Each structure stands twice: as C-alpha cells, then as structure tokens.
C-alpha cells in the first residue's frame, strides 16, 4: 500500500523551500463541479506558469454540493439542478470557456463530494497526480458532459491518468472505496469551514514577510497581477512561448491559449 502520508511529506518539503527562498504560497479553494473555477483556469494556469519559480501552491477541495436535499444558493437563486444550467451559461459567456450546461437537464450530478473525494485519492499518490486528476475531472464534465458524481466516470479518469503518470489505479480505487479519500477530504472541509470560505474559486496568498490576502471569485489576469504585485517580482517574467506552454500543460482549450498569447514582459511599476 502507498504511504498515505506521502502528500503531507511533499507539502512539508515545499513549505521548507518556501521559507528558504521566500516564495509566495497560494492555496486554491475550489471544487471539480464549480463552473467559475473552470472559467478561471486560463488565468490560474497562466499565473502558475509565468510565476512558477516564485510561487508554491496547493488545492483545497471545497465540497460545493453535498446533496440537492439541503443545497440553497440564495445569491444565484439556485436550489435544484435545473436552475444550475443558466449559471453555467453565464460562466461560459463571461469567460469564453466551453461549458456543457445541458448536463443539468440530461444527467445532473447529485453531489460534488464524490469528485472531491476522488481528487484527494489521487493526491495521496502525488501532487502531480492531484493536479492532473482535478483537471481531467473538470474536462470530463465541462467539455464532455460526463456526470462526475458517478463512480464509473471517476474510475475512467483514473485509468486515463495511468497512461501518463506512474499512477496506481488499483490503489486509487482502494483508497476511494475504503475511506482513505474521505478522510483526506474531511480535512479539506474543516479548513474551508475554519477559513469561512463560501465562494469558489478563492485564493489565499501569503509569504514570510507580508500579511496574507484573499482573492475571491472569478478574476481577470490583470486583477490577479494587481493583487499579487506586492508579493511577486513582476520584472523577471518573460513572454510565454506558446509551443512550450502547450507542452507544459498538454491539455489546453482555445480560451487558455488565447490567455497565454496575451503574455508580455512585465515591468516594475
């Protein structure tokens, strides 16, 4: 059996690097079923690429929908699955990211918890597995209209991961069915509740020398940079080479490529 403390050991290692190099730490509170988190991917990916030598980041799964029996989004007037479709349409129009909003008519997910648990199962193997699994889970529902509340869909995504990484699919399935992933997800939920995070995506940004900030909701890249300019040296970032960018991320939407093409030499103000 894989050591389930591997992720925490990896986090501790990166924490030590942060302290030595005075890098910036970003925690991204998100959920695989969150349309605004998907809409935010072009900016979030560009930020992590351009500032990859200056930031360390990790995910925290938010548990957007435990079930529709007790879900009520008063801000967007959503309390049942059909009402989620228009919000996803809005996220598409605002962001330009493709989103299969008809899933809320055809096969509405009953909860985001199974996908959150699956992401944590991948995280038990490696941070890279967590990153790729979360991305492929988003693609499954947002691009391909698959119901990521279904176990068979989540296991198919794990099989996809095995083709690219040294990823143990059998261990993933065992962690998912025996509760190891649930325990890891519970820790994320506790952190979400402790930090009073109630909107996704939310980024918390901190380093050793400055007070932390919170960036909540869908944001443009320029607004991200404006919020982070006191934490990250902007003058050291070079224009993105699109071909390198495609190799770095492998899976990219047209909107994500468009965002990368906006890259320019940043200068100190």
N, C-alpha and C positions, 0 to 999 in steps of 0.2 A: 504494500500500500504506500502511496506517496505520502510524504510528510506534510500534514495539513498546516504546519507552522511555516511552510516554505514562503508563503506570501508575506507573512509578518517579518520574517528574516530579511526578505528582499526590501521591504519598506524600511526596516531599521538601517539597512546598509545605505539606502538612498538618503535617509534622514542624516546619517553621518556625513555623507557627501555634501548635503546642503549646508550643514554647519561649517564645514571646512571651506567650501567655495562661496559661501554667502549667496547661494542661488535662491530663487523665488519658489515657494511651494504653493501649488494650486490644487485645491480639492474641488472636483466637479461633481455636484449633486445632480443626479439625472435618473432617468427611467427608460427602459427599452421601448415602452409604449407611448412615450411623450413626443408629440408631434413637433413641439417647439425645440426640443433637444435635437431632433433630426434636422430641423430647419437651421439650427445653429452650427451644424457640422462644418460647413465651409469655413466659417470664421475660426472655429475651435481648432480645426486641423491646420489651417494656415498659421495660427498663433504658435502651436506646438512645433511646427516645422521651422519657422523663422527664428524662434527663440529656443530651439532645442538645446542649445549649450548654456542656457541661462535659467531654465525652469525645470522643476520636478513636479509631477502631477500624479494624482490618483483619483479613482472613481469611488463614489458612494451611491449605492442604489437607493432610490427614494421610495419605492412602493407606492406608485401613483394611485392605483386602484386595487384595493384588497378584494372587493366584490361590488357588484352593482346594487346589492341589497342595502348598502349603507353609504354609497357614494353620492355626494352632492357638491357640485362646483357652483356656488352661488354667483360668482363673478361672471361666469360664462353661461349661466342658466342651463347646466347640464346635470341630469340625474338619471338618465337612461341611455343606452348605447346609441340609438338613432340620433340623439342630439349631439353626439361627438363628431359626426360627419362634417357639419358646417365649420366647426373649429379647425378641423384638418384642412378643409378647403381654404380657409383664411390663412393658415400657416403656409400653404403652397403659394398663394398669391403674394404674400408678403415677402417670402424668402426666395422663391423661384425653384425650390427643391421639389422634385417629383414626389407625390404622396398619393397612395391608393386609398382615398377616403371611402370608397364604396364597400370596404370591408365591414363598415359599421351597419350596412344593410345586409350583406351577404353572409358574413360569418363573424359576428362581433366577439372579440376576446372578452371573457368573463372576468378576467383579472390580469394585472401586470405582475403579480407575485411569482408565478411560475418562471417567467423570463428573468426576473431579478435573481431568483434562486439559481437558475442555470448560469447566469453570468458569474455569480460567486463560486459556483463549482469549477468553472474554467479558471477563475482567479486562484483557486487552491493549487493549480499546477504552475502557473507563471503569470506575471504581469502582462506579457505579450499575448498569452492566450486569452486573458480577460479582455484586453483591448480589441483583439480580432473577433472574439465571440460576440461582444457587445455590438460591434459594427455589423457583423453578419446577421445578427438578430434584428437590428434596425432595418437592414436591407430586405430581410425576409418579409416583414410586414409592410414597410413603407414603399418599397419598389415592386415586390412580387405579390402583395396581398395575402400572405400566409398568416394564419392565426397562431401567434407565438404564445398563446396560453395552452396550446396543445403539446403534450409530451412528445409525440412523434415528430413534430416540427422541430422542437428543441434538440432532439437526438439527431435529426438530419443535419442540423447546423454543426453539431459536434463532429459528425463524420466529415463534413466539409473542412473543418479545422485540421483534422488528422492528415489531410493531403498536403498541408502547408507547414505544419509545425511538428515537433516531437511531442505530440499530444496523445494522451492515453484515453481513448474513447470509453473503454470499459471502466476505467477509474472514474471518469466523469459521470457515467450512468450510475455507478455505485454511490458516489457522493450525492447525486440528485435523489436517488430513491431511498437512501438510508438516513438522510437528515443532515449530513455534514454541510451541504449548501444552505439549508435552512438556518442552521446555527450561525453561519457567516453572514447571512442576510439579516438576521435579527440584530447583529452588532451594528450593521449599517443603519437599520431603522432607529436604533437607540441614538445614534449620532445625529440623525436627521431631527429627531424629536428634541434632543438636547440643544441643538443649534437653532431650533424653531424654524427649520427650512420648510416652507409650504408652497414653493413655486419652483418649477424646473424649466430650463437648467439654472442652477445657481453656482457661482464660482466664489470660493473664499481664497483670498490671496494674502500671503504673509512671507516675511523673511526675518532674519535675526535682528535687524536694525530698525525696522519701521513697524508701526501699528498696522494690523491687517485691515483689509477692506472686503466688502461683499458686493459682488456683481450679480444682479438678479434678472432672470428672464432673457428673452431673445435680444441680442445686441448686434449692431453693425461692427465691422472690424475697427473702424476709426474710433468708435466709442470705447472699445476694448483697450486700444492703444492709449487713449486719453486717460483711462483709469489706471493703466499699468505703467505709465511713463516714469513715475517716481520709484518704481521697483526694478525696471529692466533697462539696461543701456541700449537705447534705440539707435545709436550711431554705428553699431557694429553689425547691422543686419544687411545682407546683400540681397539683390533681386533674385527671385526664385527662378531656377531653371526648370521649365515645365516638364521636360523629359525626366529629369532627376526626381521631380515631385511625383510623377506617375509611378516611377519605380519604388519610391519610398512608401507610398500608400497602396499601390496595386489597384484597389477598387476606388474609382472616382466617378462622381456624377458630373454632368456638364456644368452645373452651377458651381461645383467645387473647383473645377478647372478655371472657370471664369474668375472666381475669387482669387486664385493663385496668380492669375495673369495681371491682377491689379497691383501686384507687389512692386515696390520701388525702394530705392535707397533711402532709409530713414536717417534723419539727421537730428542732432540735439537741438532743442528749441532754446 
